[in-house]
Amino acid sequence: MIASELISYDIPPLKLNDTGAKVLDWMEEFKSSDLPVVDENKFLGLINEANILDSNNIDAPLSSYNLDLMKPHVYQQQHLFEVISVAVQNDLTIIPVLGENDEYLGLITSKAIVHAMANMISVQSEGSVIKLEVNLRDYSLAEIAKMVESDDAKVLTSFLSSHPDSKKLEVTLKINKTDVTRILHTFERYNYTVIASYNESDYQKDLKGRYDEFMRFLNI
């Protein structure tokens, strides 16, 4: 998934003839601590509350402000993971998206990122989760997938994690079957360490519930 597919037009950009008071009103209305400023479709940067409060006159247009705006952004063809990286590095809830000629196209909200990640990791899909521990040198996703497919199942998503100075990997698999008993036996037969497994009833519903709660939090 790329940035252009995540653009939201719910939050319009500010212009230089808008006032500081309007900026503060929009921050309250859109529940955002940063808002994009454009001039003839050119992205000038993100404005925040401090930029406005440092001014002596919030009723003056932005063009009269001595603004030094930060300019974090992504381009329309950048991947979702790069969008997340920019958001985290700059502590942002919105990320401006620019076109090939640096024109402002729109922005991506944190809510859109969460939705995209949920779809990517198949939060809404029925199935089971299996967590394995494998030696770093022995890890092969192709081999793991082959074992899963031997029971007419599919790996929907997979994630890797490791600890510093460890030669072990933790592999988390989302599989499109609720009964993974035979798959677990296959892993154990090939000397894979199964850390945990969760089926639809005791994991998926809880995960979806947490996801729904988080989305409600973003709407506050």
N, C-alpha and C positions, 0 to 999 in steps of 0.2 A: 504494500500500500504506500502511495506517495503523497506528498504534501497537497498537491492540487485536488486530491480526492477528499480531503478533510476540511477544506475551506468553509468557513461559516460567514454569512453576511448579516448575522443578527446584530453585530456591533459595528456601526459605521465608523469610518475614520474621521478625526477632527481636521479642521482646516485652520489656516493662520488667522482668518478673520473671526474665528470663534473665541469667546472670552474664557478667562480662567474660571469664572463661575459656571459656565457651561461644562467645562471639563469636570469639575467637582460633582455637578449634578449627574453627568453621565457615568462617572465612577460609581456613584451610589445606585443609579438605575440598573447598570449592567453588572454590578458586583465585581468590579475589576479594579485592581490597584494601578494598572497601567493601561494606556490607550494609545493607539497609533495616530500620528500626525502626518498629513500628506500635503503637498503643494503641487497642484496640477499633476496629480497621480504619481508624484515622486515621493517615496518614503523618506521622511525627515527623521524619524525616530519614535521612541515611546516616551510619553510624558507621564509623570507620576504626581502624586499629591504634593510632594516636597517642592517640585518645580513651581507649583502654583502658590503655595503658602510662602515661599521665599520672595514672592513679588509683593510690592506695596499696594497693588491695585488689582484685585481679582476680576474686576469688571472691564479691564483693558483687554484688547485682542492679543492673541498669542504672538502676533507679529511684532508687538512692542516688547516682548519678553527677551531677556538675554538667556536664551535656552542652550543648554549643552546636553542634548538628548542621547541616550544610549541607543544603539541601532542593531540589536540582535535580530536575526531573521533567518529564514530558510528560503531556498528556491523551490519552485513548483515541482521539480523532478526529484527532490530529495526524499529519501525513504523515511518511513515513520520513526525508525530508530534514531535517525539523525534529528528529527523534530524533537523527540524526547530528550536527546542529549542537549540541544540548545535550551530547552525549557528548564532542565535541571541545572545546567551550568549558570544560568542567569536568573534562576528563581522566579520564573514567569508563569502566569496562568493563561496568557495569550501569546501566540507566536506569529508575527507578520510573515506573509508569504509574498515573494517577489517573482516577477517573470524574468524572461531571458534578458530583457533590456532594463532590468532593475525597476520596472514599474510595479506599483503596489497592486496586488490582486485581491487581497483579503487577509483574514487571519484564521488561526486554528486555536480553538479553546481547549482547556484542560479536559472538559467534558467530552469533546470529540476524540481526544487522545485515549481516554479511558474506554469509550465505546469501541474504538478501533482495536485496542489491545484485547478487550474482552472477546471480540470476534476472532482475533488472531489466535488466542489461546483456547478457543472453543468453550468458553464459560457456559454458554447456553446449550451446548450439545450434550446429549445423554452419553453416559459411558463410565469409565473407571479411571483411576489414577494409580500408577505404580511407581514407587521410588526404589531405585537400585543404587548399589555402591559398586563401582568397578575400579580396577587399577587403571591409571592414566594411560599406560602403554598398551592396555588391552581393549581400550574403548573403540567400538565400531558400531555406529548407528545402523549401518546396513545389516550387520549381524543381528542386532537387537530387533530391528524391524522384521527380519526374516523369521525370527522366533515367534513374534506376535502374529504374523500373517499365517503361520503354520496352523493357527486355530481359527482361520477365516476372519481375523480381525485386522484393524488398521490403526497405525499410530497417527492420531490427529495432530498432536503437537508434542514437542520434546524440549526440555530445558536442561542445561548443565550448570552445576555450581561446584566450587571447590574451595578449600581453605588454604591459606598461605602455608607454604612448606609441607604440603600434603601431596602424596602421590596417588590419592584417591579422588575419584569424581563421583558426584551424586547426580544421577540421571533421573529426571522426572518425566514420565510418559503419560499423556492423555490418550486413552484407547476407546474405541467406539463400541465396546461391549460392557455390559454390567456384570456379567459372570466371567471372571478372568482366572478361575481356579486352574484350568489346564495350562494357561500361559504362565502362571506362577510356578507350577510344577516344572515346566520346560526351563524356565530361568534357573531354578534350583538344580535341575539335572545337569545343566551346563556350568554349574558352580558360580552363578551370579548371586550376589548377596541382595536379597529383597529386604529393604528397610521397612517398607510399609506398603499397604494397598488399600484403596478406598473405592467402594462401589457407589452407584447412583444414590442410594438411599442415605448413606452416612457421610458422603462427601459432596456430591454435586449440588444437592439441595442447600447445604450449608454454604458452599462457595457462591451459589447464585444469590442466596440471602444476603451475604456480605457485600456482594457486588451491588445489589439493589439498594442496600443501606448507604453505600458510598455514593451512589448516583443521587440519592435523595439529599445527602450532605452537600453535594456540589450545587444543588438547586436552592440551597438556603440563601 
